[in-house]
Amino acid sequence: MARLKLLPLLGLASVLSACGGDMSDLEQFIDTTKNKHHGSVEQLPDFPPYETFEYTYGDIRDPFRPQTDVNVSSVAQSASDGPRPEAQRLKEPLEGYPVDSLKMVGLLQQKAQTWGLVKDPDGTIHRVQPGNYAGQNHGKIIGVSETRIDIVELVPDGLSGWVNRDAVLAMAEEN
């Protein structure tokens, strides 16, 4: 029984003695590697000192303060004269989709009446004619032909006004 207790101690001693061998070749490799590789760092360039600048605006509005004057600029006055969306009009179903997601898929004609067939992204087919609206930018349909539906959209111009932009729904290719 005493021999069995000594057996793990003998195994541990033999493993530790195997690790304690000659390490002079490793030390020599480390010394030669250290001597070969000497790193160098370039000196940082001289940066010119920062020069401060004082903004003197004179008669010009300070861009860092909110505009508090009550005078309406000429741009805002001219914007109120341009086109505007109809605020009281009820929205039509195709106004819930962007124009580029709509597809013209056909044309219906009955006597003098012509309708375009438009497919929305949900797969529903809608019948449209000039005067209907489509797209999320207040697009009004102004023409329907065999190959296309012409739309005029009202988009913000970024200066408190609106501008007209032409858009077209072309007849979709067969898949």
C-alpha positions as CSV (number, residue, x, y, z in Angstrom):
1,M,0.0,0.0,0.0
2,A,2.8,2.4,0.8
3,R,4.3,1.6,-2.6
4,L,1.1,2.8,-4.3
5,K,1.3,6.1,-2.5
6,L,4.9,6.6,-3.7
7,L,4.1,5.8,-7.3
8,P,2.5,9.2,-8.2
9,L,5.3,11.1,-6.5
10,L,7.9,9.2,-8.6
11,G,5.9,10.0,-11.8
12,L,5.8,13.7,-10.9
13,A,9.5,13.8,-10.1
14,S,10.4,12.2,-13.5
15,V,8.2,14.7,-15.4
16,L,9.8,17.7,-13.6
17,S,13.3,16.4,-14.2
18,A,12.5,16.1,-18.0
19,C,11.7,19.9,-18.0
20,G,14.9,20.9,-16.4
21,G,17.2,20.0,-19.3
22,D,19.9,22.1,-21.1
23,M,18.4,25.4,-22.2
24,S,21.6,27.1,-23.4
25,D,20.6,26.9,-27.1
26,L,17.3,28.7,-26.3
27,E,19.1,31.4,-24.4
28,Q,21.6,31.8,-27.3
29,F,18.7,32.2,-29.8
30,I,17.0,34.8,-27.7
31,D,20.3,36.8,-27.4
32,T,20.9,36.8,-31.1
33,T,17.3,37.7,-31.9
34,K,17.5,40.7,-29.5
35,N,20.8,41.8,-31.1
36,K,19.5,41.6,-34.7
37,H,16.3,43.5,-34.3
38,H,16.6,47.1,-33.1
39,G,13.4,49.0,-33.7
40,S,13.4,52.7,-34.4
41,V,10.6,55.2,-34.2
42,E,10.7,58.3,-36.4
43,Q,10.5,61.6,-34.6
44,L,7.1,63.3,-34.9
45,P,7.0,66.2,-37.3
46,D,6.6,69.7,-36.0
47,F,3.0,70.9,-36.3
48,P,2.4,74.6,-36.6
49,P,0.6,76.1,-33.6
50,Y,-3.2,76.5,-33.9
51,E,-4.2,80.0,-34.8
52,T,-7.4,81.3,-33.4
53,F,-9.9,83.2,-35.5
54,E,-12.5,85.6,-34.3
55,Y,-15.7,85.9,-36.3
56,T,-16.7,89.5,-36.8
57,Y,-20.0,89.5,-38.6
58,G,-20.8,93.2,-38.8
59,D,-24.2,93.5,-40.4
60,I,-24.5,89.7,-41.2
61,R,-26.6,87.4,-39.0
62,D,-24.5,85.3,-36.5
63,P,-24.8,81.7,-37.7
64,F,-24.4,80.4,-34.2
65,R,-27.5,82.1,-32.8
66,P,-31.1,81.3,-33.6
67,Q,-32.8,83.6,-36.1
68,T,-35.2,85.7,-34.0
69,D,-36.0,88.5,-36.4
70,V,-39.7,88.7,-37.4
71,N,-39.0,89.8,-41.0
72,V,-39.9,87.1,-43.6
73,S,-37.2,86.5,-46.1
74,S,-37.8,86.9,-49.8
75,V,-37.2,83.2,-50.3
76,A,-40.1,82.3,-47.9
77,Q,-42.3,84.9,-49.5
78,S,-41.7,83.4,-53.0
79,A,-42.2,79.9,-51.6
80,S,-45.7,80.8,-50.4
81,D,-46.6,81.7,-54.0
82,G,-45.6,78.4,-55.5
83,P,-47.4,75.0,-55.7
84,R,-48.6,73.5,-52.5
85,P,-50.2,70.1,-51.6
86,E,-54.0,70.1,-51.1
87,A,-54.3,69.8,-47.3
88,Q,-58.1,69.0,-47.2
89,R,-58.0,66.3,-49.9
90,L,-58.6,62.6,-48.8
91,K,-55.7,60.3,-49.5
92,E,-56.1,57.7,-52.2
93,P,-54.9,54.0,-51.7
94,L,-51.9,54.4,-54.0
95,E,-50.5,57.3,-52.0
96,G,-49.4,54.8,-49.3
97,Y,-46.6,53.5,-51.6
98,P,-43.5,55.2,-53.2
99,V,-43.9,55.7,-56.9
100,D,-40.9,53.5,-57.7
101,S,-42.6,50.5,-56.1
102,L,-45.7,50.8,-58.3
103,K,-46.0,49.1,-61.7
104,M,-48.2,49.7,-64.7
105,V,-49.6,46.4,-65.8
106,G,-52.2,47.2,-68.3
107,L,-54.7,49.6,-69.9
108,L,-58.5,49.6,-70.0
109,Q,-60.5,51.5,-72.6
110,Q,-64.3,51.8,-72.9
111,K,-65.6,54.3,-75.4
112,A,-63.8,57.6,-74.7
113,Q,-62.8,56.5,-71.1
114,T,-59.2,55.2,-70.5
115,W,-57.8,53.8,-67.3
116,G,-54.4,52.6,-66.4
117,L,-53.9,49.4,-64.3
118,V,-51.4,49.8,-61.6
119,K,-50.1,47.0,-59.3
120,D,-49.0,48.0,-55.8
121,P,-46.3,46.0,-53.8
122,D,-49.0,44.0,-52.1
123,G,-50.1,42.6,-55.5
124,T,-53.4,44.6,-55.6
125,I,-54.4,46.0,-59.1
126,H,-55.8,49.6,-59.0
127,R,-57.6,51.4,-61.8
128,V,-56.4,55.0,-62.3
129,Q,-57.0,57.8,-64.6
130,P,-55.9,61.5,-64.9
131,G,-56.8,63.3,-61.7
132,N,-56.1,60.4,-59.4
133,Y,-53.1,60.5,-57.0
134,A,-50.3,58.0,-56.5
135,G,-47.0,58.0,-54.6
136,Q,-46.0,59.4,-51.2
137,N,-45.0,62.8,-52.7
138,H,-48.5,64.1,-53.5
139,G,-48.2,62.7,-57.1
140,K,-51.1,63.6,-59.4
141,I,-51.7,61.4,-62.5
142,I,-51.8,63.7,-65.5
143,G,-51.8,61.3,-68.4
144,V,-52.5,57.6,-69.2
145,S,-51.3,56.0,-72.5
146,E,-50.7,52.5,-73.7
147,T,-47.1,52.4,-72.5
148,R,-46.9,54.8,-69.6
149,I,-48.6,56.8,-66.8
150,D,-47.4,60.3,-66.3
151,I,-47.3,61.7,-62.8
152,V,-46.3,65.1,-61.4
153,E,-45.1,65.0,-57.8
154,L,-44.9,67.9,-55.3
155,V,-41.6,67.6,-53.4
156,P,-40.2,70.0,-50.8
157,D,-37.5,72.3,-52.2
158,G,-35.7,72.7,-48.8
159,L,-36.6,76.4,-48.6
160,S,-40.1,76.1,-47.1
161,G,-41.6,75.7,-50.6
162,W,-42.6,73.0,-53.0
163,V,-41.5,72.1,-56.6
164,N,-43.0,69.9,-59.3
165,R,-41.1,66.8,-60.3
166,D,-42.1,64.5,-63.2
167,A,-42.4,60.8,-62.7
168,V,-43.4,58.0,-65.0
169,L,-44.8,54.5,-64.5
170,A,-43.8,52.5,-67.6
171,M,-45.6,49.3,-68.7
172,A,-44.0,46.4,-66.8
173,E,-42.2,43.7,-68.7
174,E,-43.7,40.2,-68.6
175,N,-41.8,37.9,-66.3
